[in-house]
Amino acid sequence: AQTVTQSQPEMSVQEAETVTLSCTYDTSESNYYLFWYKQPPSRQMILVIRQEAYKQQNATENRFSVNFQKAAKSFSLKISDSQLGDTAMYFCAFMKPANFGNEKLTFGTGTRLTIIP
Amino acid sequence: EAGVAQSPRYKIIEKRQSVAFWCNPISGHATLYWYQQILGQGPKLLIQFQNNGVVDDSQLPKDRFSAERLKGVDSTLKIQPAKLEDSAVYLCASSSRAGKLFFGSGTQLSVL
């Protein structure tokens, strides 16, 4: 079974600074997907960024980028120029590809990020 | 495009009572998921449907939890009887293709 570990329960950073959230995972699969989801107080899970394991290039989405180290099974999220609206819980998640309809997400325990004005 | 709709948003019940949650996925999405998120933890998959068939319900406490997906569209998750440890947020998600899940805003359940 796959496991996802987020070792930082809480983090805080000044507005406009850069912050990095850590995630490690354990799997015997060679191909898989990794995700970062944001969960604001509204509770809705919002996809921030997605990485496919067979792609060596790190994914980027505007101010969000990842550092994907496949051999180390590490998948960190970097938020640049942090904004007050980035305050939320952030979850790292793993998905093993399967026949469509059989995929499922395995989540870490989350990191509570607070952006300080 | 409308998102995943869930109701109610909040529910407070006493232990041993029953409760039901409703989810309406994005139109055309074949796969529907119910996740349980206990405070301080990541979401845990309870049950997964493909159209109106169950793909995975291995972590569903079947002695008290049940779920159905009517005509492959809406879904209802029921707890009967509820226990204190069932207090959590219940998230519904739907998907139309691999690796792309859309989540609703969840139902926060408090069991007293």
Interface residues (C-beta under 8 A of the other chain):
Chain A: V4 Y33 F35 S42 R43 Q44 M45 I46 L47 R50 F91 A93 M95 P97 F100 G101 N102 E103 K104 L105 T106 F107 G108 T109 G110
Chain B: G3 A30 T31 Y33 G40 Q41 G42 P43 K44 L45 Q48 Q50 V55 D56 V89 L91 A93 S95 R97 A98 G99 K100 L101 F103 G104 S105 G106 Q108
